[in-house]
Amino acid sequence: MDMSPVEKIINAYAIAKICNPDLTLQEVEKLYSQYVSEGYEEYNKLHRNDKGAECEAIPKPF
């Protein structure tokens, strides 16, 4: 089962507090949103298909 957006933020908050106990929930939410956006952008760059469909003309088969 997928985590809800709230569960994802809470999970990120827990991890962030382990790494830096001074972070607030608001800071974690902001950073989480930023890095999720960056992650999607990077993923799309890696998996983008810039190449158009290729086709070849052939004589009429009939």
Contacts in CASP RR format, 6 or more apart in sequence:
PFRMAT RR
TARGET T0000
AUTHOR 0000-0000-0000
METHOD contacts of the structure
MODEL  1
MDMSPVEKIINAYAIAKICNPDLTLQEVEKLYSQYVSEGYEEYNKLHRND
KGAECEAIPKPF
3 11 0 8 1.000
8 32 0 8 1.000
9 25 0 8 1.000
9 28 0 8 1.000
9 29 0 8 1.000
9 32 0 8 1.000
12 28 0 8 1.000
12 32 0 8 1.000
13 23 0 8 1.000
13 25 0 8 1.000
13 28 0 8 1.000
13 29 0 8 1.000
16 23 0 8 1.000
16 28 0 8 1.000
16 31 0 8 1.000
17 23 0 8 1.000
17 28 0 8 1.000
23 31 0 8 1.000
END
